[in-house]
Amino acid sequence: MSKCYFAHGGNELVIGGKLTFLPGASVEGGEGLFDLPPGGETVTLPFLADSTATTVAQLREDYNRLLSVLRDAGIIAPLQEVIPDDRDG
């Protein structure tokens, strides 16, 4: 059985193994797909220790600290608008 096949009437190519690009290969329609972050360098995030939270409140603090680090690094956008949370009903 092949690990690579076309699905959905040929509209999707499923790759179940390793995809290798040989020298001189090109990808059409993939503009920005392999771009590095602005400045052309990789982002190194500050060290965050593993959570040792034993309560939900402590876990929330650890989670919010992680979100803050990701925002500061530009990996996720800063808060721009509050989206209502409808989980409470």
C-alpha positions as CSV (number, residue, x, y, z in Angstrom):
1,M,0.0,0.0,0.0
2,S,1.3,3.4,-0.9
3,K,1.9,6.1,1.8
4,C,1.3,8.8,-0.8
5,Y,-2.0,9.1,-2.6
6,F,-4.5,11.5,-4.1
7,A,-7.8,11.9,-2.1
8,H,-11.0,13.9,-2.6
9,G,-11.2,13.3,-6.3
10,G,-7.6,14.2,-6.8
11,N,-7.9,17.6,-5.1
12,E,-5.7,16.6,-2.2
13,L,-2.3,14.9,-2.2
14,V,-1.6,13.0,1.0
15,I,2.0,12.5,1.9
16,G,2.5,9.7,4.4
17,G,6.3,9.6,4.3
18,K,9.2,12.0,3.9
19,L,9.0,14.8,1.4
20,T,12.4,15.7,-0.1
21,F,13.2,18.8,-2.2
22,L,16.2,18.2,-4.5
23,P,18.4,21.1,-5.5
24,G,16.7,23.3,-8.2
25,A,13.2,22.2,-7.1
26,S,10.5,24.8,-6.9
27,V,7.1,25.1,-5.2
28,E,4.4,27.0,-6.9
29,G,1.9,28.9,-4.8
30,G,3.9,28.5,-1.7
31,E,5.0,32.1,-1.3
32,G,5.9,32.7,2.4
33,L,5.6,29.0,3.3
34,F,9.2,28.7,4.3
35,D,10.0,32.3,5.3
36,L,11.8,33.0,8.5
37,P,10.4,35.5,11.0
38,P,11.0,39.2,10.2
39,G,14.7,40.0,10.3
40,G,15.6,36.6,8.8
41,E,16.7,35.1,12.0
42,T,15.2,32.4,14.1
43,V,13.4,33.3,17.4
44,T,14.8,32.0,20.6
45,L,12.3,32.2,23.5
46,P,13.3,32.7,27.1
47,F,13.5,29.6,29.2
48,L,10.3,28.7,31.0
49,A,10.4,26.0,33.7
50,D,7.9,23.1,33.5
51,S,4.8,23.9,35.4
52,T,4.6,22.5,39.0
53,A,1.1,23.9,39.5
54,T,-1.0,21.9,41.9
55,T,-4.1,24.1,41.5
56,V,-6.1,25.4,38.6
57,A,-5.2,29.0,39.6
58,Q,-1.5,28.2,39.5
59,L,-1.9,26.5,36.2
60,R,-3.7,29.6,34.8
61,E,-0.8,31.8,35.9
62,D,1.7,29.5,34.1
63,Y,-0.4,29.4,31.0
64,N,-0.8,33.2,30.9
65,R,3.0,33.5,31.4
66,L,3.5,31.3,28.3
67,L,1.1,33.4,26.3
68,S,2.9,36.5,27.3
69,V,6.3,35.1,26.2
70,L,4.7,34.0,22.8
71,R,3.2,37.5,22.3
72,D,6.5,39.3,23.2
73,A,8.3,37.1,20.7
74,G,5.8,38.0,18.0
75,I,4.7,34.4,17.5
76,I,1.1,35.3,18.4
77,A,-0.5,38.7,17.9
78,P,-0.9,41.0,20.8
79,L,-4.4,41.5,22.2
80,Q,-6.3,43.7,19.8
81,E,-9.9,43.1,20.8
82,V,-11.7,41.1,23.4
83,I,-13.6,38.2,21.9
84,P,-16.5,37.2,24.1
85,D,-16.2,33.8,25.7
86,D,-19.6,32.1,25.4
87,R,-18.6,28.9,27.3
88,D,-20.5,30.1,30.4
89,G,-23.8,30.1,28.6
